[in-house]
């Protein structure tokens, strides 16, 4: 049976559940529309740093932060458009702003739709009127995120978007990966390197973006926790970022539509014509070994 409930925790938190599979998802619309917890058969799938979340001055580490209208950072946090310079901090502003709950449904899944619209604050950083509608759908072992981007401006709207999910891991040496790419750009060195199927977790930090993706899905098998995660995405996503830090119990596998600095470079930048809508989709599925 599917259900959507609300609790105060201390933020207003929505809980989507599928009682047939002991599965639940927690969302906090006021804090960037973030999904903070996903449990499948009672097991936590996400990493979540509650102490950082409690401090609104710090960026969130955990759950699924939403990236819009950029992914990654810009040189000096700046970009130029039509001869004017604007400032945007890393990953944009969507993950920091309050979203509004506009719809919920329990017919075929536990479903909640959140919306974010442009404001004077966003227009100062990004001069486009927009509406985003993200629908989280929970059914069985599957979490699906359907996304709608609408350009309410009179001119074409360029942007990139992505998700930054933090997946819980206890022993990174017990992870195996199926990534649909043989090369990545190393964000720490700037160079392009060949991927041989494994990561060196002895490094202090790994931060890279797979490119030239040959399939719309990747799989991570955690032999220690006994489960397999499959992440899949729609065709507008062109990069898959992998990030982790030594000593932290998480790895991030992030679908991005464009690389860092796309607002300046134009690489893989999405553009929506006035009064038009673009739809994308990301899906996560868990299977137990």
C-alpha positions as CSV (number, residue, x, y, z in Angstrom):
1,X,0.0,0.0,0.0
2,X,1.2,3.5,-0.8
3,X,1.0,6.5,1.5
4,X,2.2,10.1,1.8
5,X,2.4,11.6,5.3
6,X,3.8,14.7,6.9
7,X,5.8,15.2,10.1
8,X,7.8,18.0,11.8
9,X,11.4,16.9,12.2
10,X,12.0,20.0,13.0
11,X,11.5,20.9,9.4
12,X,8.3,20.0,7.7
13,X,9.1,16.5,6.2
14,X,7.1,14.5,3.8
15,X,7.3,10.7,4.1
16,X,6.5,8.6,1.0
17,X,6.0,4.9,1.8
18,X,5.3,1.5,0.2
19,X,4.4,-0.7,3.1
20,X,4.4,-3.9,0.9
21,X,8.2,-3.6,0.6
22,X,9.0,-1.7,3.8
23,X,10.2,1.2,1.6
24,X,10.1,4.9,2.5
25,X,11.5,8.2,1.3
26,X,11.7,11.4,3.3
27,X,11.7,14.8,1.6
28,X,12.2,18.3,3.1
29,X,10.7,20.9,0.6
30,X,11.8,23.9,2.6
31,X,15.5,22.9,2.4
32,X,16.0,22.8,-1.4
33,X,13.4,20.1,-2.0
34,X,16.0,17.6,-0.8
35,X,15.4,13.9,-0.3
36,X,17.1,13.1,3.0
37,X,16.4,9.4,3.5
38,X,15.6,6.4,1.4
39,X,15.1,3.1,3.0
40,X,14.5,-0.2,1.1
41,X,13.4,-3.2,3.2
42,X,14.4,-1.2,6.2
43,X,18.0,-0.5,5.0
44,X,19.3,3.0,4.5
45,X,20.4,3.6,0.9
46,X,21.5,7.2,1.4
47,X,24.3,8.7,3.5
48,X,23.1,11.8,5.4
49,X,25.1,14.1,7.7
50,X,22.4,15.4,10.1
51,X,24.8,17.8,11.9
52,X,25.6,19.6,8.7
53,X,22.0,19.7,7.8
54,X,21.1,21.3,11.1
55,X,23.5,24.2,10.3
56,X,21.9,26.2,7.5
57,X,25.3,28.0,6.9
58,X,26.8,24.7,5.7
59,X,26.2,22.9,2.4
60,X,24.3,19.7,2.8
61,X,26.2,16.4,2.7
62,X,23.8,13.6,2.1
63,X,20.5,12.7,0.4
64,X,19.9,14.1,-3.1
65,X,20.8,17.8,-3.5
66,X,19.3,19.3,-6.7
67,X,21.6,21.1,-9.0
68,X,20.2,24.0,-11.1
69,X,20.8,26.1,-13.2
70,X,24.5,24.9,-13.2
71,X,26.4,21.8,-12.2
72,X,29.7,22.2,-10.5
73,X,31.4,25.6,-10.2
74,X,32.2,28.6,-12.4
75,X,35.6,30.4,-12.6
76,X,35.3,32.9,-9.7
77,X,31.7,31.9,-9.5
78,X,30.9,34.1,-12.5
79,X,29.5,33.8,-16.0
80,X,28.8,36.3,-18.8
81,X,25.5,36.6,-20.7
82,X,24.7,39.3,-23.3
83,X,27.7,41.4,-22.2
84,X,26.7,41.3,-18.5
85,X,28.5,39.4,-15.7
86,X,26.5,37.4,-13.2
87,X,27.5,35.5,-10.1
88,X,26.3,31.9,-9.2
89,X,27.8,29.8,-6.5
90,X,28.7,26.1,-7.0
91,X,25.8,23.9,-8.2
92,X,23.4,26.9,-8.4
93,X,20.7,28.0,-6.0
94,X,17.9,25.3,-6.3
95,X,19.4,23.2,-3.5
96,X,19.2,26.2,-1.1
97,X,15.7,27.6,-1.7
98,X,12.3,26.5,-0.4
99,X,10.2,24.4,-2.8
100,X,6.4,24.2,-2.7
101,X,4.4,21.0,-2.5
102,X,1.8,21.1,-5.3
103,X,0.6,17.5,-5.7
104,X,0.6,14.1,-4.1
105,X,-0.8,10.8,-5.2
106,X,-0.9,7.2,-3.9
107,X,-2.6,5.5,-6.9
108,X,0.2,3.7,-8.6
109,X,3.1,4.8,-6.4
110,X,3.8,7.1,-3.4
111,X,4.2,10.4,-5.4
112,X,5.0,14.0,-4.4
113,X,5.5,16.9,-6.7
114,X,7.6,19.9,-5.6
115,X,7.8,23.2,-7.5
116,X,10.3,26.0,-7.5
117,X,9.7,29.3,-9.4
118,X,11.9,32.2,-10.1
119,X,12.0,35.3,-7.8
120,X,13.8,38.6,-7.5
121,X,16.6,36.8,-5.8
122,X,17.0,34.2,-8.5
123,X,16.7,36.8,-11.3
124,X,19.6,38.8,-9.9
125,X,21.8,35.7,-10.4
126,X,20.1,34.1,-13.4
127,X,18.0,36.5,-15.5
128,X,15.3,34.1,-16.6
129,X,11.8,33.4,-15.3
130,X,11.2,29.7,-14.8
131,X,9.2,27.0,-13.1
132,X,10.6,23.7,-12.0
133,X,8.4,20.8,-11.1
134,X,10.0,17.7,-9.7
135,X,7.9,14.6,-9.0
136,X,9.4,11.9,-6.7
137,X,7.8,8.5,-7.2
138,X,8.4,5.6,-4.8
139,X,7.3,2.1,-5.7
140,X,8.9,-1.1,-4.5
141,X,12.7,-0.9,-4.7
142,X,12.5,1.9,-7.3
143,X,12.8,5.7,-6.8
144,X,12.0,7.8,-9.8
145,X,12.5,11.5,-10.2
146,X,10.5,13.1,-13.1
147,X,11.6,16.7,-13.8
148,X,9.9,19.4,-15.7
149,X,11.7,22.7,-16.6
150,X,9.5,25.5,-18.0
151,X,10.9,28.7,-19.5
152,X,8.6,31.6,-18.6
153,X,10.9,34.2,-20.1
154,X,10.6,36.0,-23.5
155,X,14.0,34.7,-24.6
156,X,15.6,31.2,-24.8
157,X,16.8,29.9,-21.4
158,X,20.2,28.2,-21.1
159,X,20.9,25.9,-18.2
160,X,22.3,22.7,-16.9
161,X,20.9,20.4,-14.2
162,X,21.9,17.4,-12.2
163,X,21.4,15.4,-9.1
164,X,24.0,14.9,-6.4
165,X,23.0,11.7,-4.5
166,X,25.1,10.4,-1.6
167,X,25.0,6.7,-1.3
168,X,25.9,5.0,2.0
169,X,28.9,2.7,2.0
170,X,30.8,1.0,4.8
171,X,33.7,-0.6,2.9
172,X,34.6,1.0,-0.4
173,X,37.0,-1.8,-1.2
174,X,34.0,-4.1,-1.6
175,X,32.4,-1.9,-4.4
176,X,32.4,-3.0,-8.0
177,X,31.3,-0.7,-10.9
178,X,29.7,-0.9,-14.3
179,X,30.2,2.5,-15.8
180,X,29.2,3.1,-19.5
181,X,32.4,5.0,-20.3
182,X,36.1,4.4,-20.7
183,X,37.3,7.9,-20.0
184,X,36.8,10.7,-17.5
185,X,37.9,14.3,-16.9
186,X,39.6,14.5,-13.5
187,X,38.2,17.6,-11.8
188,X,41.3,17.7,-9.5
189,X,43.9,17.8,-12.3
190,X,41.8,19.0,-15.3
191,X,43.2,16.2,-17.4
192,X,41.4,13.4,-19.3
193,X,42.2,9.9,-18.1
194,X,41.3,6.3,-19.1
195,X,39.0,4.4,-16.8
196,X,39.9,0.7,-16.2
197,X,36.9,-0.2,-14.1
198,X,38.4,0.5,-10.6
199,X,39.1,3.5,-8.4
200,X,42.0,4.0,-6.1
201,X,40.3,4.7,-2.8
202,X,43.7,5.3,-1.2
203,X,43.5,8.9,-2.6
204,X,42.3,11.6,-0.3
205,X,39.6,12.6,-2.8
206,X,38.3,11.4,-6.1
207,X,36.4,13.8,-8.2
208,X,35.8,13.1,-11.9
209,X,33.3,13.3,-14.7
210,X,32.8,10.4,-17.0
211,X,32.1,11.5,-20.6
212,X,31.2,10.0,-23.9
213,X,28.6,7.7,-22.2
214,X,27.7,4.7,-24.2
215,X,24.5,3.7,-22.3
216,X,22.0,5.5,-20.1
217,X,22.7,3.5,-16.9
218,X,25.4,2.6,-14.4
219,X,25.5,-0.1,-11.7
220,X,27.3,-0.2,-8.4
221,X,27.5,-3.5,-6.5
222,X,28.2,-3.4,-2.8
223,X,29.4,-6.8,-1.8
224,X,29.7,-5.8,1.8
225,X,26.2,-4.6,2.3
226,X,24.8,-7.2,-0.2
227,X,23.0,-4.9,-2.6
228,X,23.2,-3.6,-6.1
229,X,22.3,0.0,-7.1
230,X,21.3,0.8,-10.7
231,X,21.2,4.5,-11.7
232,X,19.6,5.3,-15.0
233,X,18.8,8.6,-16.8
234,X,17.2,10.2,-19.8
235,X,19.1,11.3,-22.9
236,X,19.7,14.9,-21.9
237,X,22.2,13.7,-19.2
238,X,25.7,13.6,-20.9
239,X,28.0,13.3,-17.9
240,X,28.3,11.0,-14.9
241,X,30.3,12.4,-12.0
242,X,31.9,10.2,-9.3
243,X,33.0,11.9,-6.1
244,X,34.1,10.5,-2.7
245,X,36.4,11.6,0.1
246,X,38.7,9.3,2.1
247,X,37.4,8.4,5.5
248,X,33.8,9.3,4.7
249,X,31.1,6.6,4.4
250,X,29.7,7.8,1.1
251,X,30.2,7.9,-2.6
252,X,28.3,10.1,-5.0
253,X,27.2,9.1,-8.5
254,X,25.8,12.2,-10.1
255,X,24.0,12.5,-13.5
256,X,24.7,15.9,-15.0
257,X,23.4,17.3,-18.3
258,X,26.5,19.4,-18.8
259,X,30.0,19.8,-17.4
260,X,31.4,22.5,-15.2
261,X,31.4,26.0,-16.6
262,X,28.8,25.2,-19.3
263,X,27.1,28.6,-19.0
264,X,30.4,30.1,-20.2
265,X,31.6,27.4,-22.6
266,X,28.2,26.3,-24.0
267,X,29.2,22.6,-23.9
268,X,26.1,20.4,-23.7
269,X,24.1,23.4,-22.5
270,X,20.4,22.8,-22.5
271,X,18.3,25.6,-24.0
272,X,14.5,25.9,-23.7
273,X,12.6,28.2,-26.0
274,X,10.2,30.8,-24.5
275,X,7.1,29.3,-22.9
276,X,8.3,25.8,-23.6
277,X,8.9,22.8,-21.2
278,X,11.7,20.2,-21.1
279,X,11.2,16.9,-19.3
280,X,14.0,14.7,-18.0
281,X,14.1,11.6,-15.8
282,X,16.4,9.9,-13.3
283,X,15.7,6.5,-11.8
284,X,17.3,4.5,-9.0
285,X,16.7,0.9,-8.3
286,X,18.0,-1.3,-5.5
287,X,18.4,-5.1,-5.7
288,X,19.6,-7.4,-2.9
289,X,22.3,-10.0,-3.6
